[in-house]
Amino acid sequence: MMEMLFTPIGIIHTPFKQTSDMPIQPSGAKGSKGTIKLKPEFAAGLKDLEGFSHIILLYHFHKSKKYTLEVLPFLDSQKRGLFATRAPNRPNPIGLSVVKLLKIESNILHVENVDILDNTPLMDIKPYVPEFDQPASVRTGWLENKKGKVTFKKSDDRFGSK
């Protein structure tokens, strides 16, 4: 198997210092603000990003230590296949969040609706484009009857670094 190495382009700063009690998705993090400190050598890549209201953050679940192929997700009481969930403990612990971009100051991005642990390494930023990122017709599998519940659900220690 081929090994891949990635270098973070910045650090995500949020009010969430520990995994317990943090939102489990951006839709449950309404109003939570954070900043992203991009390494200065990547600041030129922010050109034209301020025209977008939302951005996609790809980041490393740096506190993730192990994974299992079946997990008990936050919104369910039954074990599910890992790849049918957004559980943070994964073979390649990569997170994805769509957040609101408030402003950019030099190499600092100010964001809102952030559900990410403080000091998380940022791997990449992409603009959110509904025409590209929001399919017209979707199925949501076992989550179909969980609509609206993510707003009230908080994290706990089930995916901690134990």
Secondary structure, 3 states (H helix, E strand, C coil): CCCCCCCCCEEEECCCCCCCCCECCHHHCCCCEEEEEECHHHHHHHCCHHHCCEEEEEEECCCCCCCCCEECCCCCCCCEEHHHCCCCCCCCCEEEEEEEEEEEECCEEEEECCCCCCCEEEEEEEECCHHHHCCCCCCCHHHHHHCCCHHHCECCCCCCCC
